[in-house]
Structures are given as C-alpha cells and as structure tokens.
Amino acid sequence: MSVRPATSPDASATGPAADSNPESSPWLRALLVLGGALTALSFAAMVLLLASYFLEITAWPVFYWFGLYGLPLGFVLMLSYVVIKAVLRRRA
C-alpha cells in the first residue's frame, strides 16, 4: 500500500499546466504594468507642469498631453485589468 503525498490547492498552479492558465497571462501582466507606468509618468508630468507654472517657465506641450490623456488612460488600463481578472475568476 503506497501513501500519496498531500497536495495543496496551489500545487497545480506551479506545474506545467500553469502556462495554460489564462489568469497568469503575460498580456494581462503587461496591461497592468503599462497602466501603472503610464499613470506614474502622467502624475510626474502633472507635478512638473505645476512646478513650471509656479516658476513662470513655459511648459512643454507633452506635459499637458500626459496630464490630460495619459492619466485617465492609465486608470482605464488598470481598471480593465481588474475587470478581466474578475471575469476570468468567475469563469474558473
């Protein structure tokens, strides 16, 4: 009589089947990283825009672009990551 070792529920996620798991997709991770990086870059651009205003220096237009479009786009990317992960977990 042989004794099988007890496996935890997480043990299946570390084997070769983990590559086929849609929740560990590199595209989802890239979506989150891109959203976070874009949000951080946009926040830094907003701080530089505010600093240039107080120093009475003409700001580059790219600072305005990142503030107006980059910040909301970064949050949309991160929110889409959360929604996709919730849908994938619900289906699993």
VMD Tcl script that builds the backbone (N, CA, C; Angstrom):
set m [mol new atoms 276]
animate dup $m
set s [atomselect $m all]
$s set {name element resname resid chain x y z} {
  {N N MET 1 A 0.837 -1.170 0.000}
  {CA C MET 1 A 0.000 0.000 0.000}
  {C C MET 1 A 0.888 1.242 0.000}
  {N N SER 2 A 0.717 2.091 -1.000}
  {CA C SER 2 A 1.532 3.300 -1.067}
  {C C SER 2 A 0.723 4.497 -0.569}
  {N N VAL 3 A 1.432 5.437 -0.031}
  {CA C VAL 3 A 0.796 6.638 0.509}
  {C C VAL 3 A 1.073 7.794 -0.429}
  {N N ARG 4 A 0.030 8.442 -0.878}
  {CA C ARG 4 A 0.193 9.593 -1.759}
  {C C ARG 4 A 0.436 10.835 -0.916}
  {N N PRO 5 A 1.385 11.676 -1.296}
  {CA C PRO 5 A 1.604 12.903 -0.531}
  {C C PRO 5 A 0.428 13.859 -0.727}
  {N N ALA 6 A 0.117 14.552 0.340}
  {CA C ALA 6 A -0.975 15.520 0.279}
  {C C ALA 6 A -0.541 16.728 -0.545}
  {N N THR 7 A -1.402 17.156 -1.413}
  {CA C THR 7 A -1.094 18.331 -2.237}
  {C C THR 7 A -2.018 19.462 -1.864}
  {N N SER 8 A -1.478 20.628 -1.908}
  {CA C SER 8 A -2.286 21.809 -1.617}
  {C C SER 8 A -3.023 22.249 -2.876}
  {N N PRO 9 A -4.055 23.071 -2.753}
  {CA C PRO 9 A -4.757 23.549 -3.949}
  {C C PRO 9 A -3.868 24.379 -4.867}
  {N N ASP 10 A -2.829 24.978 -4.311}
  {CA C ASP 10 A -1.937 25.799 -5.118}
  {C C ASP 10 A -0.888 24.971 -5.848}
  {N N ALA 11 A -0.768 23.700 -5.530}
  {CA C ALA 11 A 0.273 22.871 -6.141}
  {C C ALA 11 A 0.048 22.704 -7.628}
  {N N SER 12 A -1.199 22.699 -8.075}
  {CA C SER 12 A -1.452 22.522 -9.502}
  {C C SER 12 A -1.060 23.748 -10.306}
  {N N ALA 13 A -1.002 24.916 -9.681}
  {CA C ALA 13 A -0.664 26.144 -10.403}
  {C C ALA 13 A 0.832 26.298 -10.620}
  {N N THR 14 A 1.644 25.427 -9.989}
  {CA C THR 14 A 3.090 25.570 -10.147}
  {C C THR 14 A 3.657 24.588 -11.143}
  {N N GLY 15 A 2.857 23.662 -11.634}
  {CA C GLY 15 A 3.326 22.646 -12.567}
  {C C GLY 15 A 3.312 23.141 -13.997}
  {N N PRO 16 A 3.456 22.209 -14.943}
  {CA C PRO 16 A 3.472 22.595 -16.354}
  {C C PRO 16 A 2.136 23.132 -16.834}
  {N N ALA 17 A 1.052 22.820 -16.128}
  {CA C ALA 17 A -0.261 23.327 -16.542}
  {C C ALA 17 A -0.419 24.804 -16.243}
  {N N ALA 18 A 0.498 25.396 -15.496}
  {CA C ALA 18 A 0.393 26.808 -15.156}
  {C C ALA 18 A 0.554 27.699 -16.384}
  {N N ASP 19 A 1.248 27.210 -17.423}
  {CA C ASP 19 A 1.426 28.011 -18.624}
  {C C ASP 19 A 0.123 28.176 -19.394}
  {N N SER 20 A -0.785 27.205 -19.276}
  {CA C SER 20 A -2.048 27.295 -19.995}
  {C C SER 20 A -3.114 28.013 -19.201}
  {N N ASN 21 A -2.824 28.417 -17.985}
  {CA C ASN 21 A -3.781 29.111 -17.138}
  {C C ASN 21 A -3.987 30.531 -17.668}
  {N N PRO 22 A -5.222 30.909 -18.026}
  {CA C PRO 22 A -5.431 32.255 -18.573}
  {C C PRO 22 A -5.239 33.358 -17.543}
  {N N GLU 23 A -5.283 33.006 -16.246}
  {CA C GLU 23 A -5.115 34.037 -15.229}
  {C C GLU 23 A -3.657 34.465 -15.087}
  {N N SER 24 A -2.716 33.673 -15.575}
  {CA C SER 24 A -1.303 34.039 -15.490}
  {C C SER 24 A -0.783 34.490 -16.851}
  {N N SER 25 A -1.628 35.093 -17.627}
  {CA C SER 25 A -1.272 35.513 -18.973}
  {C C SER 25 A -0.288 36.686 -18.932}
  {N N PRO 26 A 0.748 36.636 -19.768}
  {CA C PRO 26 A 1.686 37.774 -19.802}
  {C C PRO 26 A 1.039 39.037 -20.363}
  {N N TRP 27 A -0.024 38.874 -21.162}
  {CA C TRP 27 A -0.713 40.055 -21.696}
  {C C TRP 27 A -1.421 40.826 -20.585}
  {N N LEU 28 A -2.000 40.092 -19.641}
  {CA C LEU 28 A -2.669 40.775 -18.527}
  {C C LEU 28 A -1.654 41.480 -17.643}
  {N N ARG 29 A -0.528 40.823 -17.419}
  {CA C ARG 29 A 0.512 41.456 -16.607}
  {C C ARG 29 A 1.058 42.704 -17.308}
  {N N ALA 30 A 1.225 42.620 -18.617}
  {CA C ALA 30 A 1.699 43.772 -19.385}
  {C C ALA 30 A 0.678 44.906 -19.346}
  {N N LEU 31 A -0.607 44.567 -19.372}
  {CA C LEU 31 A -1.660 45.574 -19.293}
  {C C LEU 31 A -1.584 46.321 -17.966}
  {N N LEU 32 A -1.379 45.579 -16.881}
  {CA C LEU 32 A -1.276 46.204 -15.566}
  {C C LEU 32 A -0.018 47.060 -15.443}
  {N N VAL 33 A 1.102 46.545 -15.910}
  {CA C VAL 33 A 2.365 47.289 -15.817}
  {C C VAL 33 A 2.314 48.550 -16.675}
  {N N LEU 34 A 1.751 48.424 -17.879}
  {CA C LEU 34 A 1.629 49.586 -18.757}
  {C C LEU 34 A 0.715 50.644 -18.140}
  {N N GLY 35 A -0.388 50.217 -17.565}
  {CA C GLY 35 A -1.294 51.160 -16.920}
  {C C GLY 35 A -0.649 51.850 -15.730}
  {N N GLY 36 A 0.069 51.100 -14.914}
  {CA C GLY 36 A 0.744 51.688 -13.758}
  {C C GLY 36 A 1.859 52.641 -14.155}
  {N N ALA 37 A 2.629 52.248 -15.168}
  {CA C ALA 37 A 3.730 53.107 -15.627}
  {C C ALA 37 A 3.190 54.395 -16.254}
  {N N LEU 38 A 2.127 54.272 -17.039}
  {CA C LEU 38 A 1.540 55.452 -17.666}
  {C C LEU 38 A 0.948 56.391 -16.629}
  {N N THR 39 A 0.328 55.832 -15.608}
  {CA C THR 39 A -0.224 56.663 -14.536}
  {C C THR 39 A 0.887 57.362 -13.754}
  {N N ALA 40 A 1.956 56.649 -13.438}
  {CA C ALA 40 A 3.067 57.259 -12.703}
  {C C ALA 40 A 3.755 58.340 -13.533}
  {N N LEU 41 A 3.955 58.072 -14.811}
  {CA C LEU 41 A 4.569 59.056 -15.699}
  {C C LEU 41 A 3.677 60.295 -15.841}
  {N N SER 42 A 2.384 60.077 -15.935}
  {CA C SER 42 A 1.450 61.196 -16.056}
  {C C SER 42 A 1.402 62.020 -14.785}
  {N N PHE 43 A 1.482 61.351 -13.640}
  {CA C PHE 43 A 1.500 62.090 -12.376}
  {C C PHE 43 A 2.769 62.930 -12.267}
  {N N ALA 44 A 3.900 62.365 -12.675}
  {CA C ALA 44 A 5.147 63.132 -12.653}
  {C C ALA 44 A 5.074 64.320 -13.606}
  {N N ALA 45 A 4.432 64.132 -14.764}
  {CA C ALA 45 A 4.271 65.231 -15.716}
  {C C ALA 45 A 3.388 66.324 -15.135}
  {N N MET 46 A 2.359 65.931 -14.392}
  {CA C MET 46 A 1.487 66.931 -13.758}
  {C C MET 46 A 2.248 67.724 -12.693}
  {N N VAL 47 A 3.105 67.041 -11.947}
  {CA C VAL 47 A 3.910 67.737 -10.935}
  {C C VAL 47 A 4.884 68.701 -11.614}
  {N N LEU 48 A 5.522 68.272 -12.693}
  {CA C LEU 48 A 6.424 69.153 -13.429}
  {C C LEU 48 A 5.672 70.325 -14.059}
  {N N LEU 49 A 4.469 70.083 -14.516}
  {CA C LEU 49 A 3.643 71.144 -15.080}
  {C C LEU 49 A 3.298 72.179 -14.012}
  {N N LEU 50 A 2.958 71.705 -12.832}
  {CA C LEU 50 A 2.649 72.614 -11.728}
  {C C LEU 50 A 3.891 73.386 -11.292}
  {N N ALA 51 A 5.040 72.712 -11.237}
  {CA C ALA 51 A 6.280 73.381 -10.864}
  {C C ALA 51 A 6.680 74.430 -11.901}
  {N N SER 52 A 6.508 74.116 -13.172}
  {CA C SER 52 A 6.852 75.103 -14.205}
  {C C SER 52 A 5.905 76.301 -14.165}
  {N N TYR 53 A 4.679 76.063 -13.761}
  {CA C TYR 53 A 3.737 77.177 -13.623}
  {C C TYR 53 A 4.185 78.119 -12.512}
  {N N PHE 54 A 4.573 77.552 -11.363}
  {CA C PHE 54 A 4.988 78.385 -10.244}
  {C C PHE 54 A 6.331 79.071 -10.492}
  {N N LEU 55 A 7.184 78.458 -11.313}
  {CA C LEU 55 A 8.467 79.071 -11.648}
  {C C LEU 55 A 8.363 80.004 -12.848}
  {N N GLU 56 A 7.164 80.160 -13.387}
  {CA C GLU 56 A 6.881 81.023 -14.530}
  {C C GLU 56 A 7.721 80.657 -15.744}
  {N N ILE 57 A 7.821 79.355 -15.976}
  {CA C ILE 57 A 8.524 78.819 -17.134}
  {C C ILE 57 A 7.469 78.237 -18.075}
  {N N THR 58 A 7.647 78.424 -19.347}
  {CA C THR 58 A 6.714 77.850 -20.313}
  {C C THR 58 A 6.892 76.334 -20.337}
  {N N ALA 59 A 5.811 75.637 -20.098}
  {CA C ALA 59 A 5.872 74.174 -20.034}
  {C C ALA 59 A 5.801 73.577 -21.432}
  {N N TRP 60 A 6.409 72.415 -21.598}
  {CA C TRP 60 A 6.348 71.714 -22.867}
  {C C TRP 60 A 4.926 71.166 -23.064}
  {N N PRO 61 A 4.462 71.146 -24.280}
  {CA C PRO 61 A 3.115 70.620 -24.528}
  {C C PRO 61 A 2.940 69.143 -24.166}
  {N N VAL 62 A 4.032 68.393 -24.146}
  {CA C VAL 62 A 3.918 66.980 -23.795}
  {C C VAL 62 A 3.465 66.817 -22.349}
  {N N PHE 63 A 3.780 67.760 -21.471}
  {CA C PHE 63 A 3.301 67.699 -20.092}
  {C C PHE 63 A 1.787 67.817 -20.046}
  {N N TYR 64 A 1.237 68.698 -20.865}
  {CA C TYR 64 A -0.214 68.842 -20.925}
  {C C TYR 64 A -0.860 67.571 -21.464}
  {N N TRP 65 A -0.240 66.977 -22.500}
  {CA C TRP 65 A -0.800 65.770 -23.087}
  {C C TRP 65 A -0.845 64.637 -22.077}
  {N N PHE 66 A 0.263 64.449 -21.359}
  {CA C PHE 66 A 0.286 63.376 -20.370}
  {C C PHE 66 A -0.703 63.628 -19.244}
  {N N GLY 67 A -0.873 64.875 -18.878}
  {CA C GLY 67 A -1.827 65.179 -17.820}
  {C C GLY 67 A -3.267 64.987 -18.255}
  {N N LEU 68 A -3.581 65.400 -19.474}
  {CA C LEU 68 A -4.969 65.328 -19.942}
  {C C LEU 68 A -5.372 63.949 -20.440}
  {N N TYR 69 A -4.450 63.240 -21.083}
  {CA C TYR 69 A -4.809 61.967 -21.695}
  {C C TYR 69 A -4.133 60.763 -21.048}
  {N N GLY 70 A -2.917 60.926 -20.590}
  {CA C GLY 70 A -2.177 59.792 -20.038}
  {C C GLY 70 A -2.723 59.307 -18.709}
  {N N LEU 71 A -3.094 60.230 -17.833}
  {CA C LEU 71 A -3.596 59.840 -16.514}
  {C C LEU 71 A -4.911 59.064 -16.620}
  {N N PRO 72 A -5.907 59.572 -17.339}
  {CA C PRO 72 A -7.131 58.765 -17.465}
  {C C PRO 72 A -6.915 57.450 -18.217}
  {N N LEU 73 A -6.064 57.454 -19.227}
  {CA C LEU 73 A -5.802 56.228 -19.971}
  {C C LEU 73 A -5.123 55.181 -19.089}
  {N N GLY 74 A -4.219 55.618 -18.234}
  {CA C GLY 74 A -3.568 54.691 -17.310}
  {C C GLY 74 A -4.560 54.068 -16.344}
  {N N PHE 75 A -5.488 54.869 -15.831}
  {CA C PHE 75 A -6.505 54.334 -14.931}
  {C C PHE 75 A -7.459 53.400 -15.667}
  {N N VAL 76 A -7.780 53.699 -16.907}
  {CA C VAL 76 A -8.645 52.813 -17.698}
  {C C VAL 76 A -7.948 51.472 -17.932}
  {N N LEU 77 A -6.657 51.491 -18.213}
  {CA C LEU 77 A -5.918 50.240 -18.406}
  {C C LEU 77 A -5.906 49.405 -17.129}
  {N N MET 78 A -5.671 50.045 -15.991}
  {CA C MET 78 A -5.654 49.300 -14.736}
  {C C MET 78 A -7.048 48.790 -14.377}
  {N N LEU 79 A -8.083 49.577 -14.650}
  {CA C LEU 79 A -9.441 49.133 -14.382}
  {C C LEU 79 A -9.830 47.979 -15.292}
  {N N SER 80 A -9.387 48.024 -16.548}
  {CA C SER 80 A -9.689 46.912 -17.449}
  {C C SER 80 A -8.993 45.636 -16.983}
  {N N TYR 81 A -7.804 45.752 -16.407}
  {CA C TYR 81 A -7.130 44.584 -15.837}
  {C C TYR 81 A -7.970 43.980 -14.716}
  {N N VAL 82 A -8.489 44.820 -13.845}
  {CA C VAL 82 A -9.292 44.335 -12.724}
  {C C VAL 82 A -10.562 43.651 -13.235}
  {N N VAL 83 A -11.216 44.237 -14.227}
  {CA C VAL 83 A -12.446 43.651 -14.766}
  {C C VAL 83 A -12.157 42.320 -15.449}
  {N N ILE 84 A -11.097 42.242 -16.244}
  {CA C ILE 84 A -10.756 40.996 -16.933}
  {C C ILE 84 A -10.427 39.900 -15.926}
  {N N LYS 85 A -9.671 40.236 -14.874}
  {CA C LYS 85 A -9.332 39.241 -13.857}
  {C C LYS 85 A -10.582 38.760 -13.128}
  {N N ALA 86 A -11.527 39.662 -12.858}
  {CA C ALA 86 A -12.767 39.259 -12.182}
  {C C ALA 86 A -13.581 38.316 -13.066}
  {N N VAL 87 A -13.639 38.606 -14.361}
  {CA C VAL 87 A -14.371 37.739 -15.276}
  {C C VAL 87 A -13.702 36.376 -15.377}
  {N N LEU 88 A -12.376 36.339 -15.454}
  {CA C LEU 88 A -11.670 35.064 -15.547}
  {C C LEU 88 A -11.844 34.232 -14.273}
  {N N ARG 89 A -11.833 34.875 -13.146}
  {CA C ARG 89 A -12.004 34.126 -11.893}
  {C C ARG 89 A -13.431 33.621 -11.751}
  {N N ARG 90 A -14.387 34.370 -12.246}
  {CA C ARG 90 A -15.767 33.930 -12.166}
  {C C ARG 90 A -16.001 32.715 -13.059}
  {N N ARG 91 A -15.332 32.682 -14.222}
  {CA C ARG 91 A -15.488 31.549 -15.135}
  {C C ARG 91 A -14.783 30.301 -14.643}
  {N N ALA 92 A -13.742 30.478 -13.838}
  {CA C ALA 92 A -12.963 29.318 -13.366}
  {C C ALA 92 A -13.692 28.530 -12.306}
}
mol reanalyze $m
mol bondsrecalc $m
mol representation Tube
mol addrep $m
